[in-house]
Amino acid sequence: MKRLAALLVLIALPYPARAVPGAGAGVVAALLTHADAGRGLARPELVRRMAHRARARRRLLSEPARPVRARVRAGLGGGIATNEYLVRLAVGTPPRPVALTLDTGSDLVWTQCAPCRGCFDQGLPLLDPAASSTYAALPCGAPRCRALPFTSCGGRLSSGNRSCVYAYHYGDKSLTIGQLATDRFTFGDGGGGGGNAGSLPARRLTFGCGHFNKGVFQSNETGIAGFGRGRWSLPSQLNVTSFSYCFTSMFESKSSLVTLGGAPAALYSHAHVGEVRSTPLLRNPSQPSLYFLSLKAISVGSTRIPVPASRRQSTIIDSGASITTLPEDLYEAVRAEFAAQVGLPPSGVEGSALDLCFALPVTAFWRRPAVPPLTLHLGGADWELPRGNYVFEDLAARVMCVVLDAAPGEQTAIGNFQQQNTHVVYDLENDRLSFAPARCDRLVASL
């Protein structure tokens, strides 16, 4: 704790401040890449890494929290800092590239900054506030600093005011501490995505310049882009009434897309390969950043497994989680149905965290075994998952796994593996979630 308190003092260093007016409203688009894209990994290894990230996330969630006792209290953002799909942006003047995990379960936008008092290794250079002519550290008396619940006053800025120091603590025990500041965020081409994906060149946003960051992070990310319901999330700061994403398959090297603002899902119908369906987005005051859905039942084939009434509004849709997780008793019911209906002997994958697996017969090399359909029955809409969004087959090892898992507690989380090749639209104005099967690469090519 003494070391942490000292870090809070050290990061409160003066930085040059300069006011720059923000840009107007418009549609923002940015390219996404999967955490393991470009690593040259085989499909079984990609699934193994994804499953282990999910298992590490659940292990951390099940451990008792260790509160931070220092001048700044840790703010529970509600998100889970797994790096799954990364938003490619640029920050500052001149613009410097950052890679931020898209997280619908938290609010703060932050990236690692120099000088670094305790940071995870990253491939991109650290963002240097002193090198940006448009960087402006927020004084602790500013309304935007006071509006963030977990802040404190740090050292003196060049203006004579004291800086705004924040601490933000995620549900998986990941932590970022630094200065709250503003700077220019560049989207589209300026974000280093390599495509004409942006229609708005830059916006001035408030973000965390993290000088002490620890937790479940990898070298290809630099921080997190919160897409939650709170004031400091990217959608809220851009003042948009909707946002959407379309994740390409994790087994492909094609870029995915996230858009903020613009028209509803029908605008992108040229990329859809199925019907658009909608369900209400719910709110939970105890976890205000999260997007809740009503999950009434899950069907495996023709067998409908009801969700207890007390849990029907405890389901979240979570872009930052890889695998859909179910409460343990619900998972066991789903697992039992798959085991009964698939009709293959159980098997295991060495070194994998997946445990709902079956041994494949030799005939699987030329004829895929039948697998029962998996459907999530939401309020007013059925989400029928394509086979590739819940089944993984490793023909070399002659094993097939259902990509679902159990988690302690009462909450179901719909992860991004189940959302692949699906255009998901969050209508924030009307509290509706729309989704449609899609060719996500067509969206990237058309915007």
C-alpha positions in Angstrom: 0.0 0.0 0.0 2.9 2.4 0.7 4.2 1.7 -2.8 0.8 2.4 -4.3 0.4 5.7 -2.3 3.8 6.8 -3.6 2.8 6.0 -7.2 -0.3 8.2 -6.8 2.0 11.1 -5.8 4.5 10.4 -8.6 1.9 10.4 -11.4 0.6 13.8 -10.4 3.3 15.6 -12.5 2.7 18.8 -14.4 1.9 18.6 -18.1 1.3 21.4 -20.6 -2.4 22.3 -21.0 -4.0 23.8 -24.0 -7.7 24.2 -24.8 -8.9 23.1 -28.2 -12.6 23.2 -29.2 -14.3 19.9 -29.9 -15.7 18.8 -33.3 -19.3 18.6 -34.2 -21.6 15.6 -34.3 -21.3 12.9 -37.0 -20.9 9.2 -37.6 -17.7 7.6 -36.3 -16.3 4.4 -37.6 -13.2 2.5 -36.5 -11.6 -0.9 -37.4 -11.3 -3.7 -35.0 -8.9 -6.6 -34.9 -9.1 -9.7 -32.8 -6.6 -10.1 -29.9 -4.9 -13.0 -31.6 -5.1 -11.8 -35.2 -1.8 -12.0 -37.1 -0.1 -14.4 -34.7 -0.1 -17.3 -37.1 -1.9 -19.6 -34.6 -3.8 -22.7 -35.7 -7.5 -22.9 -34.9 -7.2 -25.3 -31.9 -4.6 -22.9 -30.4 -6.8 -19.9 -30.9 -9.7 -21.7 -29.1 -7.4 -22.9 -26.3 -6.2 -19.3 -25.7 -9.7 -17.9 -25.8 -10.9 -20.5 -23.3 -8.0 -19.9 -21.0 -8.6 -16.2 -21.0 -12.3 -16.9 -20.1 -11.2 -19.3 -17.3 -8.7 -16.7 -15.9 -11.5 -14.1 -15.9 -13.8 -16.3 -14.0 -11.1 -17.3 -11.5 -10.4 -13.6 -10.7 -14.1 -12.9 -10.4 -14.5 -15.7 -7.9 -11.7 -14.4 -5.7 -12.5 -11.9 -2.9 -11.7 -8.3 -3.9 -8.7 -6.5 -2.4 -9.7 -2.9 -2.1 -7.2 -0.2 -2.8 -6.5 1.9 0.2 -4.9 5.1 -0.8 -5.8 8.7 -1.5 -8.0 7.6 -4.4 -10.6 4.9 -3.9 -10.9 2.3 -6.6 -14.0 2.7 -8.8 -15.7 -0.5 -9.8 -16.4 0.0 -13.5 -18.3 -3.3 -13.8 -16.3 -4.5 -16.9 -14.0 -7.4 -17.3 -10.7 -6.4 -18.8 -10.1 -9.2 -21.3 -8.5 -8.2 -24.6 -10.7 -9.7 -27.3 -11.4 -7.1 -30.0 -9.2 -4.0 -30.2 -10.3 -0.6 -31.5 -7.5 1.1 -33.5 -7.5 4.8 -32.9 -4.9 7.6 -32.6 -4.6 10.2 -29.8 -2.9 13.6 -29.7 -1.3 16.1 -32.1 0.5 14.7 -33.9 -1.7 11.6 -33.7 -0.1 8.5 -32.0 -1.7 5.0 -32.4 -3.4 3.2 -29.6 -5.2 -0.2 -29.4 -8.0 -0.3 -26.9 -10.2 -3.2 -25.9 -13.8 -2.6 -26.9 -15.7 -3.2 -23.6 -19.4 -2.7 -23.3 -19.2 -3.4 -19.6 -17.3 -0.3 -18.5 -17.2 3.4 -19.0 -13.7 4.9 -18.8 -11.6 5.3 -21.9 -7.9 5.1 -21.1 -4.5 4.2 -22.4 -1.1 3.7 -20.9 1.0 6.9 -20.8 4.6 8.0 -20.2 6.2 8.3 -17.7 5.1 4.8 -16.7 5.4 4.0 -13.0 4.1 0.4 -13.3 2.7 -0.7 -16.7 2.2 -3.9 -18.6 4.4 -4.5 -21.7 2.9 -3.2 -24.9 4.0 -3.4 -28.5 3.1 0.2 -29.5 5.1 3.1 -28.0 3.7 4.6 -24.8 1.5 7.7 -25.4 3.6 10.7 -24.3 1.4 13.6 -23.2 4.3 16.0 -23.4 4.6 15.3 -27.1 1.0 16.3 -27.9 0.3 20.0 -28.5 -3.4 19.4 -27.8 -3.1 17.4 -24.5 -4.8 19.1 -21.5 -4.7 17.6 -18.0 -7.9 18.3 -16.1 -7.7 20.3 -12.9 -9.2 18.5 -9.9 -11.7 21.4 -9.5 -13.2 20.9 -13.0 -16.8 19.7 -13.1 -15.7 16.8 -15.3 -13.2 15.6 -12.6 -15.8 15.9 -9.9 -18.3 14.0 -12.0 -16.1 10.9 -12.0 -16.9 9.3 -8.6 -13.4 8.1 -7.7 -10.9 10.9 -8.2 -8.6 13.0 -6.0 -6.4 16.1 -6.3 -2.8 15.5 -7.4 0.2 17.7 -7.9 0.3 21.2 -9.4 -0.1 21.8 -13.1 1.7 24.6 -15.0 -1.5 26.6 -14.6 -1.2 26.4 -10.8 -4.2 24.2 -10.4 -3.9 20.7 -9.0 -4.3 17.7 -11.4 -7.3 15.3 -11.4 -6.0 11.8 -10.4 -8.3 8.8 -11.0 -8.3 5.1 -10.0 -10.5 2.7 -11.9 -10.9 -0.9 -10.8 -12.5 -3.6 -13.0 -14.4 -6.7 -11.9 -11.5 -9.0 -12.7 -9.2 -7.0 -10.3 -7.5 -5.1 -13.2 -6.6 -1.6 -12.2 -5.6 1.7 -13.9 -4.4 4.8 -12.0 -3.4 8.1 -13.7 -4.4 11.6 -14.7 -7.8 12.5 -16.2 -7.2 14.6 -19.3 -8.5 15.6 -22.7 -7.0 15.3 -26.1 -7.9 14.8 -29.8 -9.0 11.3 -30.8 -8.6 10.5 -34.5 -10.8 7.8 -36.0 -10.8 5.9 -39.3 -7.6 6.3 -41.3 -5.9 8.4 -38.6 -6.4 5.5 -36.2 -3.9 3.4 -38.1 -6.5 0.9 -39.3 -5.5 1.0 -42.9 -8.8 1.7 -44.5 -11.3 4.5 -45.3 -13.4 3.6 -42.3 -14.0 7.0 -40.7 -16.2 9.9 -41.7 -15.2 12.1 -38.8 -11.5 13.1 -38.6 -11.1 13.9 -34.8 -12.9 14.6 -31.6 -11.7 16.0 -28.3 -12.5 13.5 -25.6 -11.9 13.0 -21.9 -9.7 10.0 -21.1 -7.5 8.4 -18.5 -3.8 8.7 -19.1 -2.7 5.7 -17.1 0.7 5.7 -15.3 0.1 2.6 -13.1 -1.8 -0.3 -14.7 -2.0 -3.9 -13.8 -4.2 -6.9 -14.5 -5.3 -9.2 -17.4 -3.6 -7.3 -20.3 -1.5 -8.4 -23.3 1.2 -6.7 -25.3 -1.0 -5.9 -28.3 -3.3 -3.6 -26.4 -2.6 -0.2 -24.8 -5.8 0.3 -22.7 -9.6 0.0 -22.8 -12.4 1.9 -24.6 -15.4 1.8 -22.4 -18.7 1.5 -24.3 -21.0 1.3 -21.3 -24.0 3.4 -20.3 -22.0 5.9 -18.2 -21.1 9.5 -18.9 -17.4 8.7 -19.6 -17.9 6.0 -22.2 -17.0 6.6 -25.8 -20.7 6.6 -27.0 -21.7 9.0 -24.3 -18.8 11.4 -25.0 -19.6 11.4 -28.7 -23.2 12.1 -27.8 -24.5 9.4 -30.1 -27.9 7.7 -29.8 -26.7 4.3 -31.2 -23.6 2.3 -31.8 -23.0 -1.1 -33.5 -20.3 -3.6 -34.1 -19.9 -6.6 -36.4 -17.2 -9.1 -35.4 -15.6 -11.2 -38.1 -14.7 -14.7 -37.3 -11.8 -15.0 -34.9 -10.3 -17.6 -37.3 -10.0 -15.0 -40.1 -7.6 -12.2 -40.5 -10.3 -9.8 -41.8 -10.9 -6.6 -39.9 -14.1 -6.0 -38.0 -16.0 -2.8 -37.6 -17.5 -0.6 -34.9 -19.7 2.4 -35.7 -21.0 5.2 -33.4 -24.0 7.2 -34.5 -25.9 7.0 -37.8 -29.1 5.3 -38.8 -30.6 2.1 -37.4 -29.7 -1.4 -38.5 -31.6 -1.2 -41.8 -28.9 1.1 -43.1 -26.5 -1.8 -43.3 -29.0 -4.4 -44.7 -26.8 -5.0 -47.7 -24.4 -6.9 -45.4 -27.2 -8.9 -43.6 -27.8 -12.5 -44.5 -30.8 -13.0 -42.2 -33.7 -11.3 -40.5 -33.1 -8.3 -38.1 -34.6 -9.0 -34.7 -34.9 -6.8 -31.6 -35.2 -7.1 -27.9 -35.4 -4.6 -25.1 -32.2 -3.3 -23.4 -32.8 -3.3 -19.7 -31.1 -1.4 -16.8 -30.0 -2.5 -13.4 -29.3 0.2 -10.9 -26.8 -2.0 -9.1 -24.7 -2.3 -12.3 -25.5 0.9 -14.2 -22.8 0.5 -16.9 -24.0 -2.9 -18.2 -26.5 -3.7 -20.9 -29.0 -6.2 -19.6 -31.4 -8.4 -21.6 -34.3 -10.7 -20.6 -33.3 -14.3 -21.2 -36.4 -16.5 -20.8 -35.1 -19.8 -21.9 -32.5 -21.7 -23.9 -33.3 -24.4 -26.4 -31.0 -27.3 -27.3 -32.7 -28.8 -30.4 -36.4 -29.1 -29.6 -35.8 -29.1 -25.8 -36.6 -25.8 -24.1 -34.8 -25.2 -20.8 -36.5 -22.4 -18.9 -34.5 -19.8 -17.0 -35.9 -19.2 -13.5 -38.0 -16.1 -13.2 -35.6 -14.6 -10.7 -32.8 -14.7 -13.2 -34.5 -13.7 -16.4 -33.3 -10.1 -16.3 -29.8 -10.9 -15.1 -28.3 -11.6 -18.6 -25.8 -9.1 -20.0 -24.4 -8.8 -23.5 -20.6 -8.4 -23.1 -18.2 -7.6 -26.0 -15.2 -7.9 -23.6 -16.0 -11.5 -22.7 -15.0 -14.3 -25.1 -17.3 -17.2 -24.3 -20.9 -17.2 -23.2 -21.1 -18.3 -19.6 -24.2 -19.6 -17.8 -24.9 -20.1 -14.1 -23.7 -23.5 -13.1 -27.1 -25.2 -12.8 -28.3 -23.8 -16.1 -25.0 -24.9 -17.8 -25.4 -28.4 -16.4 -28.9 -28.6 -17.9 -27.7 -27.4 -21.3 -24.7 -29.8 -21.1 -26.9 -32.7 -20.3 -29.1 -32.0 -23.4 -26.1 -31.8 -25.7 -24.7 -35.0 -24.4 -28.0 -36.8 -24.9 -28.7 -35.4 -28.4 -25.2 -35.5 -29.9 -24.9 -39.2 -29.2 -21.1 -39.3 -29.4 -18.8 -40.4 -26.6 -17.4 -37.7 -24.4 -13.8 -36.6 -24.9 -11.4 -33.9 -23.8 -8.9 -31.6 -25.3 -5.5 -31.6 -23.6 -4.7 -28.2 -22.2 -8.1 -26.8 -23.0 -10.5 -25.1 -20.6 -13.5 -26.4 -22.6 -15.2 -29.5 -21.1 -18.3 -30.1 -23.2 -16.4 -32.1 -25.9 -17.1 -35.2 -27.9 -14.9 -37.8 -29.7 -15.4 -37.6 -33.5 -15.7 -40.7 -35.6 -13.5 -41.2 -38.7 -16.5 -40.4 -40.9 -16.3 -36.7 -39.6 -13.6 -36.2 -42.2 -16.1 -36.2 -45.0 -19.5 -35.8 -43.1 -19.9 -33.5 -40.2 -21.9 -35.0 -37.3 -25.2 -33.5 -36.5 -25.4 -31.0 -33.7 -28.7 -29.7 -32.2 -29.5 -26.1 -32.8 -28.8 -23.7 -30.0 -31.3 -20.8 -29.4 -31.4 -18.0 -26.9 -35.0 -17.0 -26.2 -34.9 -13.3 -25.4 -37.7 -10.9 -24.7 -39.6 -10.6 -28.0 -36.8 -12.2 -30.1 -35.1 -15.6 -30.6 -31.4 -15.6 -31.2 -30.7 -18.7 -33.2 -26.9 -19.2 -33.2 -25.1 -20.5 -36.3 -23.3 -23.7 -35.8 -19.9 -21.9 -36.1 -20.8 -19.6 -33.2 -21.0 -22.4 -30.6 -19.3 -25.5 -32.1 -15.6 -26.0 -32.7 -14.2 -29.1 -34.5 -10.6 -30.2 -34.5 -10.5 -32.9 -37.1 -6.8 -33.6 -36.5 -7.5 -34.5 -32.9 -10.9 -35.9 -33.8 -12.7 -33.9 -31.2 -15.7 -31.5 -31.2 -16.5 -29.0 -28.5 -19.5 -26.9 -27.6 -18.1 -23.4 -26.8 -20.0 -22.6 -23.6 -19.0 -22.6 -20.0 -20.3 -22.3 -16.5 -19.6 -19.4 -14.1 -20.4 -18.9 -10.4 -23.3 -16.6 -9.5 -26.7 -15.8 -11.1 -25.6 -13.9 -14.2 -25.5 -15.1 -17.8 -23.0 -13.3 -20.1 -23.3 -13.5 -23.9 -19.7 -13.4 -25.1 -18.2 -12.3 -28.4 -17.6 -15.8 -29.8 -21.4 -16.2 -29.9 -21.7 -12.8 -31.6 -19.3 -13.5 -34.5 -20.6 -12.6 -38.0 -23.6 -10.8 -36.4 -24.4 -7.2 -36.8 -25.3 -6.0 -33.3 -26.9 -2.5 -32.9 -27.4 -0.8 -29.6 -30.3 1.7 -29.9 -29.5 3.9 -26.8 -32.4 6.3 -27.4 -35.1 3.6 -27.4 -33.3 1.0 -25.3 -33.4 -1.7 -28.0 -30.8 -4.2 -29.1 -31.1 -5.4 -32.7 -29.1 -8.2 -34.3 -28.9 -9.9 -37.6 -26.6 -12.5 -39.2 -24.2 -10.6 -41.4 -21.1 -10.6 -43.6 -19.1 -8.3 -41.4 -16.3 -7.9 -44.0 -18.9 -6.3 -46.3 -19.6 -3.6 -43.7 -15.9 -2.8 -43.5 -15.6 -2.6 -47.3 -18.7 -0.3 -47.7 -17.9 2.4 -45.0 
